[in-house]
C-alpha cells in the first residue's frame, strides 16, 4: 500500500521569478495560504467565495509541491511569489481575520 500524500507543514517560497537570484524562505504552509488568500480576496466577500479561492490556492500549491514542478527543473524551492508563474505572495502582507478563520 502506498503512502497517501498529506499537507506539508512548510513550503519554500522563492522571492522572484524562477530564474532570478532571490531569497528562498521556508514558511508554514498555512501561513502561505492565509497570506496568499488575503492578497487574492477581499475580507468582506461572501464566505463561499473566499472558501473557493482558498481551495484553489491550496490545490495549486499542493500541485506545485507534489509534482516537483520547480525541483524537477533544478530549483531548490516549491513555488515563487510572482503572479506570472504562481500566486502573488508577500510575507509581510496582512492576514484578514475572515480569511484566517476559513483557513
Backbone torsions as a table, in degrees:
resi	resn	phi	psi	omega
1	UNK	NA	131.3	179.4
2	UNK	-83.7	153.3	179.8
3	UNK	-74.8	136.0	178.3
4	UNK	-77.3	141.3	176.3
5	UNK	-63.8	150.0	176.6
6	UNK	-131.9	164.2	179.2
7	UNK	-67.7	126.2	179.4
8	UNK	-70.1	153.3	176.5
9	UNK	-72.9	-36.7	-175.6
10	UNK	-128.4	162.4	174.1
11	UNK	-136.5	142.4	178.8
12	UNK	-100.8	117.9	-176.8
13	UNK	-107.5	128.7	176.4
14	UNK	-92.9	127.9	178.1
15	UNK	-84.7	98.4	179.5
16	UNK	127.8	-179.6	176.6
17	UNK	-65.9	155.4	-176.5
18	UNK	-52.5	-42.6	-175.6
19	UNK	-84.0	-4.3	-177.5
20	UNK	-84.2	154.2	173.1
21	UNK	-78.7	121.1	-178.7
22	UNK	-160.3	164.3	-179.5
23	UNK	-74.3	141.4	170.1
24	UNK	-102.9	126.9	178.5
25	UNK	-117.3	141.0	176.2
26	UNK	-104.1	123.3	-178.5
27	UNK	-134.3	158.8	174.9
28	UNK	-58.5	137.3	-179.0
29	UNK	-54.8	-43.9	-178.0
30	UNK	-63.2	-35.9	177.4
31	UNK	-66.3	-38.8	176.2
32	UNK	-59.3	-46.7	-178.6
33	UNK	-63.6	-46.6	-178.5
34	UNK	-61.4	-45.7	-178.0
35	UNK	-69.9	-41.4	179.5
36	UNK	-65.5	-42.1	178.3
37	UNK	-66.3	-35.5	178.8
38	UNK	-69.0	-24.4	174.5
39	UNK	-80.9	-34.2	-173.7
40	UNK	-87.3	-21.1	-175.5
41	UNK	-128.3	159.6	175.4
42	UNK	-97.5	142.7	-174.3
43	UNK	-65.4	-20.9	-177.9
44	UNK	-97.1	7.8	177.0
45	UNK	-69.8	161.0	177.0
46	UNK	-54.3	138.7	-178.3
47	UNK	-55.7	-41.9	-179.6
48	UNK	-66.9	-32.8	176.3
49	UNK	-66.1	-45.6	178.8
50	UNK	-63.4	-43.6	177.7
51	UNK	-58.3	-41.9	179.3
52	UNK	-61.2	-43.7	179.2
53	UNK	-64.1	-42.9	178.3
54	UNK	-61.2	-44.0	179.4
55	UNK	-60.5	-41.6	179.5
56	UNK	-64.2	-45.1	-179.4
57	UNK	-64.1	-43.9	178.2
58	UNK	-60.9	-48.1	-179.3
59	UNK	-60.2	-43.9	-179.4
60	UNK	-64.1	-47.2	-179.2
61	UNK	-62.8	-44.2	178.7
62	UNK	-63.8	-36.5	176.3
63	UNK	-61.4	-45.1	178.1
64	UNK	-59.9	-42.0	-178.1
65	UNK	-70.5	-52.7	-172.3
66	UNK	-75.3	-18.5	174.8
67	UNK	-95.1	0.0	-178.4
68	UNK	53.1	41.3	-174.9
69	UNK	-50.8	-53.8	-179.1
70	UNK	-83.8	-43.8	177.9
71	UNK	-57.9	-32.9	179.0
72	UNK	-67.5	-14.8	177.6
73	UNK	-102.1	9.0	177.0
74	UNK	94.0	5.6	179.8
75	UNK	-91.0	156.9	-176.5
76	UNK	-104.4	24.6	-178.5
77	UNK	-133.2	167.3	-177.9
78	UNK	-94.2	-32.4	-171.1
79	UNK	-159.7	160.0	177.1
80	UNK	-106.4	172.4	176.9
81	UNK	-100.1	14.4	-173.5
82	UNK	-104.7	129.6	-179.1
83	UNK	-69.5	-15.9	174.9
84	UNK	-67.9	-20.8	-176.1
85	UNK	-122.0	-40.3	-175.3
86	UNK	-138.1	-151.3	175.5
87	UNK	-91.3	149.9	172.9
88	UNK	-58.3	138.6	176.6
89	UNK	-144.4	138.0	175.6
90	UNK	-139.6	116.6	-176.6
91	UNK	-62.3	-18.9	-179.9
92	UNK	-98.3	3.7	-179.4
93	UNK	-67.2	143.4	175.9
94	UNK	-71.2	152.5	175.7
95	UNK	-107.9	122.5	179.6
96	UNK	-73.4	140.1	-178.8
97	UNK	-58.9	-40.9	-179.2
98	UNK	-63.2	-36.6	179.1
99	UNK	-75.0	-39.6	178.7
100	UNK	-59.7	-40.4	179.6
101	UNK	-65.0	-34.9	179.9
102	UNK	-71.7	-37.0	-179.0
103	UNK	-73.4	NA	NA
